[in-house]
Amino acid sequence: MTAARNWRNGVTVVRGRSLEEAMRAPSGNGRASAFAFSGGSGHSTSIGAAINQPGTKTGTHNHGHHEIVLYVVRGRSEIRWGERLEYKADIGPGDFAFFKPDVPHQERNPSDTEAVEFVVVRSDSERIVVKMDDQPVARPEVVY
């Protein structure tokens, strides 16, 4: 049996408005980075897209040793993570979400009418998806 891990800091959300402010700062150069991969070194970085249809959610899963970034292009999503999906953040257009390696998580589209469109960046080109048992808590802690 593995020891329980504290996943609270397993996901980091960067709001689009904070990047806009950094790019427009008098001392800025019109550029801002949301995240820099530390594990993959960019040697096999994969960039793609994903769509979650209205009212859908993914199963609980992780991406093994990969670091993952989602960028929300359109729509709103609820991200839940942790051993029992005990943490959550709502993200929308312009927001980024960074997932550390091995973090159990789920994406949910709460809208009945609008799809959520993401740009997905992985720290490797492997398509690792580890499906996990799903026993979520009733009321997750809102982190962001």
C-alpha positions in Angstrom: 0.0 0.0 0.0 1.3 3.4 -0.9 1.4 6.3 1.5 -1.1 9.1 1.0 0.2 12.2 -0.7 -0.7 15.8 -0.3 -1.9 16.9 -3.7 -3.0 20.4 -2.8 -0.1 22.0 -4.7 -0.3 19.5 -7.6 -2.0 22.0 -9.9 -1.2 25.6 -10.4 -3.6 28.0 -12.2 -2.3 31.2 -13.9 -5.1 33.6 -14.8 -4.9 35.2 -18.2 -5.4 38.7 -16.8 -2.1 38.3 -14.8 -0.2 37.6 -18.0 -1.9 40.5 -19.7 -0.8 42.8 -16.9 2.8 41.5 -17.0 2.9 42.1 -20.8 1.7 45.6 -20.4 3.9 46.6 -17.5 6.2 49.6 -18.2 9.2 47.4 -17.5 8.0 44.5 -19.6 8.8 43.6 -23.2 5.3 42.6 -24.3 6.0 38.9 -23.4 5.1 36.8 -20.4 5.6 33.1 -19.6 2.9 31.1 -17.8 5.2 28.1 -17.1 8.6 26.6 -18.0 8.9 22.9 -18.0 11.5 21.6 -15.6 11.3 17.9 -16.2 11.1 17.4 -20.0 13.6 20.0 -21.0 11.5 20.6 -24.1 13.3 17.8 -26.0 10.0 16.0 -26.8 7.4 18.6 -26.0 4.0 17.8 -27.5 1.4 20.5 -28.2 -2.2 19.8 -29.2 -5.8 20.6 -28.7 -8.7 19.0 -26.8 -12.5 19.7 -26.6 -14.8 18.7 -23.7 -18.4 18.7 -24.9 -21.2 20.3 -22.9 -22.0 18.4 -19.7 -19.1 16.0 -19.9 -16.3 15.1 -17.6 -13.2 13.0 -18.0 -12.6 10.0 -15.8 -10.1 10.4 -12.9 -6.6 10.0 -14.4 -3.0 11.1 -14.3 -0.3 11.4 -16.9 2.5 9.5 -15.2 5.9 11.3 -15.3 4.6 14.1 -17.6 4.1 17.7 -16.8 0.9 19.0 -18.5 -0.4 22.5 -19.2 -3.9 23.3 -20.3 -4.7 26.7 -21.9 -8.4 27.5 -22.1 -9.3 28.9 -25.5 -13.1 29.0 -25.1 -15.6 27.9 -22.5 -15.2 27.3 -18.8 -14.0 24.1 -17.0 -13.9 22.8 -13.5 -10.6 21.1 -12.7 -10.5 18.7 -9.7 -7.5 17.0 -8.4 -6.1 14.9 -5.5 -6.4 11.4 -4.3 -10.2 11.9 -4.0 -10.5 15.0 -6.2 -10.6 17.0 -3.0 -9.3 20.3 -4.6 -10.8 22.3 -7.4 -10.4 25.4 -9.5 -12.7 26.9 -12.2 -10.8 28.1 -15.2 -11.9 30.1 -18.3 -10.7 31.7 -21.5 -7.1 32.9 -21.2 -6.3 30.8 -18.0 -3.6 28.2 -17.8 -3.5 25.1 -15.5 -0.2 23.3 -14.8 -0.3 19.7 -13.6 2.7 18.2 -11.9 3.6 14.6 -12.7 1.4 11.8 -11.3 -1.4 14.2 -10.1 -4.8 12.5 -10.1 -7.2 14.9 -11.8 -10.4 15.3 -13.8 -11.7 18.0 -16.1 -15.5 18.8 -16.1 -17.5 21.0 -18.4 -20.4 22.4 -16.3 -22.1 24.0 -19.2 -25.1 22.4 -20.9 -24.6 24.3 -24.1 -21.0 25.3 -24.7 -17.9 23.1 -25.3 -14.6 23.8 -23.6 -11.6 24.1 -26.0 -8.1 23.7 -24.7 -4.6 23.9 -26.0 -2.6 21.0 -24.3 1.2 21.0 -23.8 2.9 17.9 -22.6 6.6 17.6 -21.5 7.0 14.6 -23.7 5.4 13.2 -26.8 4.2 9.9 -25.2 0.4 9.8 -24.7 0.4 8.4 -21.1 -3.0 8.4 -19.5 -3.3 6.3 -16.3 -7.0 5.7 -15.4 -7.7 5.7 -11.7 -10.6 4.7 -9.4 -13.0 7.5 -8.8 -14.2 8.1 -5.2 -14.5 11.9 -5.1 -15.3 13.9 -2.0 -18.7 15.7 -2.0 -17.3 19.2 -1.4 -13.8 19.9 -2.7 -11.7 22.7 -1.4 -11.6 25.7 -3.8 -7.9 26.5 -4.3 -7.9 29.3 -6.9 
